[in-house]
């Protein structure tokens, strides 16, 4: 009987530690491009022309139009690159978008403002709070925590991302 209790304890511990990890491994086709359609609130991970996954997304709190400057609540539009990842994000996990580019910087400077930065695809806030309404970020793209775990595993740094109105 004692042996069965020990075996049960070991198996339970293995299940709990295996299920609790936010870091997944992906063995499928390479994600060659990420497409975001702000108006549809959809993001697609592609392998060339084949859609591997699609996600419903939340955007910045003022989602219409291209990000002009820091604090405007808009999500950028244009062609960028996935350029970093943050396993210790305040938003479960996150992968960085290479905003601002040279044009974004010039546009903000012409207006006498800073372009902002730190634009990510991320999960929910770790403190489980979020703004009201469907679009609540400061300009990022948000998905569910279990979805960012998949995206984090699938999308590599250097992957192009195009964000459309």
C-alpha positions in Angstrom: 0.0 0.0 0.0 2.8 2.4 0.8 4.4 1.7 -2.6 1.1 2.7 -4.3 0.9 5.9 -2.3 4.5 6.8 -3.3 3.8 5.9 -6.9 0.7 8.1 -6.9 2.6 11.0 -5.4 5.4 10.8 -8.0 2.9 10.6 -10.9 0.9 13.5 -9.5 4.0 15.6 -9.2 5.0 14.8 -12.7 1.6 15.8 -14.1 1.5 19.0 -12.1 5.0 20.1 -13.1 4.5 19.1 -16.8 1.2 21.0 -17.1 2.4 24.1 -15.3 5.0 25.1 -17.8 4.4 28.0 -20.1 7.3 27.0 -22.4 6.2 24.7 -25.2 8.1 23.0 -28.0 7.0 23.3 -31.6 8.0 20.7 -34.2 5.7 21.8 -37.1 6.4 23.8 -40.3 8.4 27.0 -39.9 6.3 30.2 -39.4 7.6 32.3 -42.3 5.3 35.3 -41.8 2.8 36.8 -39.3 -0.2 38.8 -40.7 -2.3 41.0 -38.5 -5.6 42.5 -39.7 -6.6 45.1 -37.1 -10.1 45.7 -38.4 -10.9 42.0 -38.3 -9.2 41.6 -34.9 -7.3 38.6 -36.4 -3.7 37.4 -36.5 -2.5 34.6 -38.8 0.7 32.6 -38.6 1.7 31.4 -42.0 4.1 28.9 -43.6 4.5 30.6 -47.0 0.9 30.7 -48.2 -0.5 28.2 -45.8 -2.3 29.4 -42.6 -1.0 27.4 -39.7 -2.9 29.1 -36.9 -5.3 32.1 -36.5 -6.1 34.0 -33.4 -8.6 36.6 -32.2 -6.7 39.6 -30.9 -7.1 42.7 -28.8 -5.3 45.9 -29.7 -4.4 49.3 -28.3 -7.1 51.3 -26.6 -7.4 53.6 -29.6 -7.0 51.0 -32.4 -7.9 53.1 -35.5 -5.0 54.3 -37.5 -1.2 53.9 -37.4 0.7 54.6 -34.2 1.9 58.2 -34.3 3.6 58.7 -31.0 4.1 57.3 -27.5 0.9 57.2 -25.5 -1.6 57.5 -28.3 -3.0 54.0 -27.7 -2.7 52.9 -31.3 -1.2 49.7 -32.6 1.3 50.3 -35.4 0.5 49.5 -39.0 3.2 48.5 -41.5 5.9 45.9 -42.1 8.1 45.0 -39.1 10.1 42.0 -37.8 9.8 39.9 -34.6 13.0 41.0 -32.9 13.0 39.8 -29.3 11.2 37.7 -26.7 10.5 38.2 -23.0 10.0 35.0 -21.0 9.6 37.2 -17.8 6.9 39.5 -19.3 4.4 41.2 -17.1 1.9 39.8 -19.7 2.6 36.0 -19.3 5.0 35.8 -22.3 5.7 38.3 -25.1 7.5 38.6 -28.4 8.7 42.0 -29.6 7.8 43.8 -32.8 10.6 46.0 -34.3 8.5 49.2 -34.0 9.6 52.1 -34.5 11.3 52.0 -37.8 13.0 55.1 -39.4 9.8 56.4 -40.9 8.0 56.1 -37.5 10.7 58.0 -35.8 10.8 60.8 -38.4 7.0 61.1 -38.3 6.9 61.5 -34.5 9.8 63.9 -34.4 8.1 66.1 -37.0 5.2 66.3 -34.5 7.6 67.1 -31.7 6.9 63.8 -30.0 8.6 60.5 -29.2 7.5 57.5 -31.3 7.2 55.1 -28.4 8.3 51.5 -28.5 8.0 48.3 -26.6 5.3 47.0 -28.9 4.7 43.3 -28.3 2.4 40.4 -29.0 1.6 39.2 -25.5 -0.8 37.4 -23.2 -2.9 38.7 -20.4 -1.4 40.8 -17.5 0.0 38.6 -14.7 -2.1 40.4 -12.1 -5.2 39.3 -14.1 -6.4 42.9 -14.6 -7.1 44.5 -17.9 -8.8 47.6 -19.2 -12.5 47.8 -20.1 -13.6 46.8 -23.6 -12.0 44.6 -26.2 -9.1 46.9 -27.0 -7.2 47.6 -23.8 -3.4 47.6 -24.4 -1.1 50.6 -24.8 -0.6 49.7 -28.5 0.4 46.0 -28.3 -1.4 42.9 -29.7 -2.9 40.7 -27.0 -4.0 37.1 -27.1 -5.0 34.5 -24.5 -2.2 33.1 -22.3 -2.5 29.6 -23.8 -2.3 31.2 -27.3 0.9 33.2 -26.6 2.5 30.0 -25.3 1.9 28.5 -28.7 3.0 31.7 -30.6 6.1 32.0 -28.4 7.1 28.5 -29.4 6.2 28.8 -33.1 7.5 32.3 -34.1 11.2 32.8 -34.3 13.1 36.1 -34.0 13.6 37.5 -37.5 10.1 36.5 -38.7 8.4 39.3 -40.7 5.2 40.7 -39.4 2.8 42.8 -41.4 0.1 44.8 -39.6 -2.8 46.1 -41.7 -5.7 48.4 -40.9 
